[in-house]
């Protein structure tokens, strides 16, 4: 079970205020240095997330409108780094309502390069599903900050039962 953004922000503020109170009450140089290190971690983590989530190009191949239950659909996704800084630990999650589990990957993008990935959707049952939207999320190495960007258009897919073509036959009589 994850922590929501508001709870995490409240926790970061509480730790910062606790360190400030400890520095004021004790006057210890060691706690002051811990406070400076904590501020350095917070600032560097924030800037890491901001710079990792900017300058990203995204393109996804279109999905078919129909498929058959039991089939798999592959969608090619291209992610381009348009900046001069490398993007490390960029996570891509496919947003869908299919019961095939979490479709995601983690990418490291060199500066100016494009990485392609194929999302595989396994259609295990019939129905109408929403596919094609993606969430790009960037986190800092300390896990304190996270930024999510939604990319791609969601499309609707209809999954029908397997059918096959029958040969023609003549009815005698």
C-alpha positions in Angstrom: 0.0 0.0 0.0 1.6 3.3 -1.1 1.7 6.6 0.5 -0.3 9.5 -1.1 1.4 12.7 -2.2 -0.1 14.8 0.6 1.0 12.3 3.3 4.5 12.2 1.8 4.8 16.0 1.7 3.5 16.2 5.3 6.2 13.7 6.3 9.0 15.6 4.6 7.9 18.8 6.3 7.6 17.1 9.7 11.1 15.7 9.4 12.5 19.1 8.4 10.7 20.9 11.3 11.9 18.2 13.7 15.5 18.8 12.6 15.1 22.6 12.9 13.7 22.2 16.4 16.6 19.8 17.4 19.2 22.3 16.1 17.5 25.2 18.0 17.1 23.3 21.2 20.4 21.5 21.3 22.7 23.9 19.4 24.7 20.8 18.3 27.0 21.2 15.3 26.4 17.6 14.4 22.7 18.0 14.2 23.2 21.2 12.2 25.3 19.3 9.7 22.6 16.6 9.5 20.1 19.3 8.8 22.2 20.7 6.0 22.6 17.3 4.5 18.8 16.8 4.7 18.3 20.0 2.8 20.8 19.0 0.2 19.0 15.7 -0.3 15.6 17.5 -0.6 16.8 20.1 -3.1 18.8 17.6 -5.2 15.9 15.1 -5.3 13.5 17.8 -6.4 15.7 19.1 -9.2 16.4 15.5 -10.3 12.7 14.9 -10.8 12.1 18.2 -12.6 15.0 17.7 -15.0 14.2 14.0 -15.6 10.6 14.6 -16.5 11.3 17.4 -19.0 12.3 17.1 -22.7 10.7 13.8 -23.4 9.0 13.0 -26.7 6.4 10.2 -26.9 4.8 8.4 -29.8 2.6 5.3 -29.8 1.4 3.1 -32.7 -2.4 3.0 -33.1 -4.3 0.0 -31.8 -6.9 -1.9 -33.8 -10.6 -1.4 -33.0 -11.4 -5.1 -32.7 -9.7 -8.3 -31.7 -10.6 -11.8 -30.6 -10.6 -13.2 -27.1 -7.4 -15.2 -26.5 -5.3 -13.1 -28.8 -2.4 -10.7 -28.0 -2.0 -7.2 -29.2 1.4 -5.5 -29.5 1.7 -1.7 -29.4 5.0 -0.1 -30.2 5.9 2.9 -28.1 8.8 5.2 -28.8 10.2 7.5 -26.1 12.7 10.2 -27.2 15.1 12.2 -25.0 15.2 15.7 -26.5 17.5 17.2 -23.9 21.2 17.1 -23.3 20.8 15.4 -19.9 20.3 11.6 -19.6 17.0 10.4 -18.2 17.6 7.6 -15.7 14.9 5.4 -14.2 12.0 6.7 -16.3 9.0 4.3 -15.7 6.3 3.8 -18.3 2.9 2.2 -17.2 0.2 1.3 -19.7 -3.2 2.5 -18.6 -5.8 -0.1 -19.4 -8.7 -2.0 -17.8 -7.7 -5.5 -19.0 -7.2 -8.1 -16.3 -3.7 -9.0 -17.7 -1.7 -7.4 -14.9 0.6 -4.4 -14.8 2.2 -3.6 -18.1 5.2 -1.4 -17.4 8.9 -1.0 -18.0 11.8 1.2 -16.7 14.0 3.0 -19.3 17.3 4.8 -19.2 17.4 7.3 -22.1 20.8 8.6 -23.3 20.8 12.3 -24.5 19.2 12.7 -27.9 18.3 9.1 -28.4 15.1 7.2 -28.9 14.2 3.9 -27.2 11.3 1.7 -28.4 9.3 -0.6 -26.3 6.4 -3.0 -27.1 3.4 -3.2 -24.8 1.7 -6.5 -25.0 -2.0 -6.8 -24.1 -3.3 -10.3 -23.6 -7.0 -10.4 -24.2 -8.2 -13.3 -22.0 -11.9 -12.6 -22.3 -14.5 -10.9 -24.3 -15.6 -7.3 -23.7 -15.0 -3.7 -24.4 -11.7 -2.3 -23.1 -9.9 1.0 -22.9 -6.2 0.8 -24.0 -3.4 3.0 -25.2 -2.9 5.7 -22.6 0.5 5.7 -20.8 1.8 7.3 -17.6 5.4 8.3 -17.6 6.7 8.7 -14.0 10.1 10.0 -12.8 11.4 9.6 -9.3 14.5 10.8 -7.6 17.1 8.2 -6.4 16.0 8.7 -2.8 12.3 8.1 -3.5 11.2 11.3 -1.9 9.7 13.0 -5.0 7.7 11.7 -7.9 6.2 13.3 -11.0 3.8 11.7 -13.4 2.9 12.8 -16.9 0.0 11.2 -19.0 0.8 10.6 -22.6 -0.9 9.0 -25.6 -4.6 8.8 -26.4 -6.8 6.1 -24.9 -8.8 4.1 -27.5 -11.6 1.6 -27.1 -11.1 -2.0 -28.2 -13.8 -4.6 -28.7 -12.8 -8.2 -28.0 -15.1 -10.8 -29.5 -15.2 -14.6 -29.3 -13.2 -16.7 -31.7 -14.9 -17.3 -35.0 -13.9 -19.0 -38.2 -15.1 -19.2 -41.8 -17.3 -22.2 -42.7 -17.1 -23.8 -46.1 -20.2 -23.5 -48.1 -22.4 -26.5 -48.2 -25.5 -27.5 -50.2 -28.6 -28.6 -48.5 -30.1 -31.5 -50.4 -33.8 -31.8 -50.3 
